[in-house]
């Protein structure tokens, strides 16, 4: 149970990058997002915080994680699939990005040689009006539409009801004639 609690709480501890006693573990950088559920073609903000890396240049790479990634599923981070950011005196940089297709995307901070400086984060992009992202649609309060319909079952049930009523009427008529 202790191990499970440590695994669950480890990422939460990394999110508090402003604290002096924070142990960053394997990676010196942490990414925080305005929301990890974003809307397609709408900018979302994120902040990169790297301990003891003030003034350094890092690259934030966002990649489509879906099965059918295609050329039209581009990511725009300041006009590219990745952005080079200059960290300020506190080791922090803030940027916005947009994604052009619904699905899951991975986000990671890399150094100049392509080595990871952060864990890999996942963000989910939803189509506009689906209610999955903050401020979008109905706020996620409705039921999901699955495309299922009960009309064929109702038609069969209605048909059986009519056959049953006709059978009762016919049997009563025959009983009176005998």
Secondary structure, DSSP 4 states (H G I P E B T S, - for coil): -HHHHHHHHHHHHHT-TTSTT---TT-SEEEEES-SEEETTS-EEEEEEETT-TT-EEEEEEEE-STT--TTS-EEETTBSEEEEE--TTSEEEEEEEESSSEEEEEEEE-TTS-BSSPPEEEEEE-TTSS-STT-TTTT-SPPP-----HHHHHHHHHHHHHHHHHHHHHHHHHHH-
